């Protein structure tokens, strides 16, 4: 258990120096190599906020890890009908299972406001670079639920832990504009920078698409895939206007609490929690934004979408006329 909980035993921790090296290489490429002038690049205070949020997540997730570890060990040891061995194929199976569970967890936190309140922190940057990859949430509450089935089918907590670290490290490399597209077979099967730029876009056609961690095939199978047709506008559907880490991480929770407390009935309270951000009482599922509320305006919908019932989400309100050059946009 000590190895699971100690941040210094986390494979992601040991990848951090390599992450910083990649950021330095990307900065050098943006400065000295030919590239599209419309790339968003870096803004120092935005990158600083992203890096601090990433470092903070290594510590803030310890409590959730304790809860997950205790529950998963008990299930794996006493309930699972068999145990997947720590062989090459066992690790590969664990990586695939974790990636599948990640897809559904990721889809949920986009489609239910209580999940989005945590996840929006990762999407709050208007820049797409390796520093943005480190802009992690401090509140991974729902991961416990979506990864819970894995120990039931014999995947050990240690295998899950290693597979999840592999998933996160892989995702670091899809947060960039310096790589346009990769060979078609790779684009067909794997999550790539092109696919993930779409996921971070706030343009109407890009909203709530490409939830993949490693394999884009999940999006292709479950109807959430969108190819990159033009350069996205990154960030939320409204400008955050702050680099305060506490506001970035918990500001949406405060807004959610206000809406829940002010709701007229329990049905509306549940709606505020589990419908998409922007849902308002009486909203219709007609593909039109239900109202901005306290968060980004998005169409009505909710948990049924996680099972595939509904499609699009986060608001049609893309910021009009926002400059495309990343340097000095603020």
VENJODA-V713709 format. One record per residue. N is the residue number from 1. RES is the residue in one letter. NEAR is the number of other C-alpha atoms within 10 Angstrom. D_CENTER is the distance of its C-alpha to the mean C-alpha in Angstrom with 2 decimals. Layout:
BEGIN
n: [N:N]
res: [RES:RES]
near: [NEAR:NEAR]
d_center: [D_CENTER:D_CENTER]
END
This chain:
BEGIN
n: [1:2:3:4:5:6:7:8:9:10:11:12:13:14:15:16:17:18:19:20:21:22:23:24:25:26:27:28:29:30:31:32:33:34:35:36:37:38:39:40:41:42:43:44:45:46:47:48:49:50:51:52:53:54:55:56:57:58:59:60:61:62:63:64:65:66:67:68:69:70:71:72:73:74:75:76:77:78:79:80:81:82:83:84:85:86:87:88:89:90:91:92:93:94:95:96:97:98:99:100:101:102:103:104:105:106:107:108:109:110:111:112:113:114:115:116:117:118:119:120:121:122:123:124:125:126:127:128:129:130:131:132:133:134:135:136:137:138:139:140:141:142:143:144:145:146:147:148:149:150:151:152:153:154:155:156:157:158:159:160:161:162:163:164:165:166:167:168:169:170:171:172:173:174:175:176:177:178:179:180:181:182:183:184:185:186:187:188:189:190:191:192:193:194:195:196:197:198:199:200:201:202:203:204:205:206:207:208:209:210:211:212:213:214:215:216:217:218:219:220:221:222:223:224:225:226:227:228:229:230:231:232:233:234:235:236:237:238:239:240:241:242:243:244:245:246:247:248:249:250:251:252:253:254:255:256:257:258:259:260:261:262:263:264:265:266:267:268:269:270:271:272:273:274:275:276:277:278:279:280:281:282:283:284:285:286:287:288:289:290:291:292:293:294:295:296:297:298:299:300:301:302:303:304:305:306:307:308:309:310:311:312:313:314:315:316:317:318:319:320:321:322:323:324:325:326:327:328:329:330]
res: [X:X:X:X:X:X:X:X:X:X:X:X:X:X:X:X:X:X:X:X:X:X:X:X:X:X:X:X:X:X:X:X:X:X:X:X:X:X:X:X:X:X:X:X:X:X:X:X:X:X:X:X:X:X:X:X:X:X:X:X:X:X:X:X:X:X:X:X:X:X:X:X:X:X:X:X:X:X:X:X:X:X:X:X:X:X:X:X:X:X:X:X:X:X:X:X:X:X:X:X:X:X:X:X:X:X:X:X:X:X:X:X:X:X:X:X:X:X:X:X:X:X:X:X:X:X:X:X:X:X:X:X:X:X:X:X:X:X:X:X:X:X:X:X:X:X:X:X:X:X:X:X:X:X:X:X:X:X:X:X:X:X:X:X:X:X:X:X:X:X:X:X:X:X:X:X:X:X:X:X:X:X:X:X:X:X:X:X:X:X:X:X:X:X:X:X:X:X:X:X:X:X:X:X:X:X:X:X:X:X:X:X:X:X:X:X:X:X:X:X:X:X:X:X:X:X:X:X:X:X:X:X:X:X:X:X:X:X:X:X:X:X:X:X:X:X:X:X:X:X:X:X:X:X:X:X:X:X:X:X:X:X:X:X:X:X:X:X:X:X:X:X:X:X:X:X:X:X:X:X:X:X:X:X:X:X:X:X:X:X:X:X:X:X:X:X:X:X:X:X:X:X:X:X:X:X:X:X:X:X:X:X:X:X:X:X:X:X:X:X:X:X:X:X:X:X:X:X:X:X]
near: [12:8:10:17:18:14:17:12:12:16:16:20:16:12:13:15:11:12:20:14:12:16:19:14:13:20:16:11:13:19:11:8:11:8:12:11:11:13:19:23:21:22:15:9:10:18:22:15:20:25:20:15:24:22:16:17:19:19:13:16:17:15:14:16:20:15:11:18:21:12:15:25:18:14:22:22:16:11:14:18:12:14:15:18:15:15:9:9:11:16:18:14:18:25:22:16:19:25:24:19:20:21:21:19:21:22:25:25:23:27:30:24:27:24:26:24:25:24:21:24:26:23:24:25:25:23:27:28:26:28:27:27:24:25:25:24:23:22:19:18:15:16:19:17:11:17:22:15:17:20:25:21:17:20:27:24:23:16:22:21:19:18:21:22:18:18:20:17:19:15:20:18:18:22:24:25:24:18:12:12:14:13:7:9:8:13:18:14:14:18:24:26:25:22:24:26:24:27:25:27:25:25:23:17:17:25:24:24:24:28:26:27:26:25:22:24:19:22:18:15:9:11:14:21:21:18:16:19:10:9:15:19:24:22:23:27:25:16:12:15:9:12:16:10:15:11:14:24:21:18:19:23:20:13:14:22:15:12:18:18:11:11:17:11:12:11:10:19:19:13:23:25:21:22:26:32:35:23:31:24:16:9:15:14:14:10:16:16:22:23:19:19:16:18:25:23:25:28:29:29:27:25:19:15:18:21:12:12:10:17:17:21:27:27:29:20:17:18:14:6:6:9:14:15:14:17:15:9:12:7]
d_center: [26.47:27.05:25.20:22.10:22.09:23.37:20.76:23.36:23.26:19.53:19.21:16.26:18.81:21.26:18.93:18.57:21.93:21.01:17.85:20.27:22.70:20.31:19.60:23.41:23.99:21.62:23.44:26.72:25.89:25.01:28.26:30.72:29.69:30.08:26.97:26.16:27.02:24.25:21.47:19.68:20.41:20.03:21.07:22.19:21.18:17.66:17.26:18.97:16.63:13.58:15.68:16.91:13.57:12.82:16.33:16.19:13.34:15.77:18.27:16.57:15.15:18.76:19.78:17.11:18.09:21.69:21.22:19.32:21.87:24.89:23.91:22.87:26.05:28.22:26.90:27.06:30.49:32.23:30.67:29.27:32.12:31.54:29.67:27.83:29.50:27.98:29.29:27.74:27.25:26.00:23.27:22.44:22.37:20.07:17.56:17.78:17.56:14.51:12.75:14.08:13.02:9.40:9.60:11.13:9.07:5.91:8.74:10.25:7.91:8.19:11.84:13.16:13.67:13.95:10.37:9.28:11.61:9.52:5.95:7.92:8.90:6.25:7.41:10.90:12.36:14.64:14.97:13.51:14.65:14.29:14.32:11.15:9.50:10.94:9.62:8.11:8.49:11.94:11.80:10.33:13.03:12.09:11.36:15.16:15.94:14.02:15.26:18.64:20.34:20.14:22.91:24.93:25.27:26.30:23.33:24.17:21.97:22.64:21.62:18.35:17.80:18.70:16.71:13.42:14.41:15.21:11.85:10.17:13.20:13.11:9.71:11.35:13.88:12.10:11.40:14.98:17.54:20.43:20.03:20.72:20.97:21.93:24.72:24.45:24.28:21.19:19.54:20.65:19.19:16.34:13.07:14.51:14.15:15.64:13.30:10.13:12.08:12.47:8.85:8.97:12.40:13.97:16.99:18.02:18.03:14.45:12.85:10.48:11.23:10.33:7.63:9.23:8.74:12.41:14.40:14.19:17.07:15.08:14.22:17.84:19.16:17.47:17.88:14.50:15.32:16.25:17.97:17.96:21.16:21.22:19.43:16.56:16.66:13.51:12.16:12.59:15.64:17.63:18.24:17.20:20.34:19.81:18.83:19.70:17.15:18.25:17.94:14.47:13.32:15.83:17.19:15.44:16.75:20.18:20.07:19.08:21.92:24.34:23.73:24.08:27.20:28.69:28.26:31.62:31.07:28.91:27.80:26.35:24.74:22.98:22.05:20.45:18.38:17.35:17.77:15.21:15.23:18.57:20.42:23.98:26.83:28.76:26.09:26.70:24.46:25.95:23.15:24.02:21.95:23.13:23.30:21.23:21.98:20.27:16.91:16.04:18.47:17.31:19.53:20.62:19.20:17.53:17.19:19.42:16.83:14.92:18.27:18.54:20.89:19.37:17.67:16.53:14.98:13.97:17.33:19.79:20.54:19.58:21.28:24.66:26.35:23.75:24.87:23.09:24.22:21.76:24.58:25.87:23.87:24.10]
END
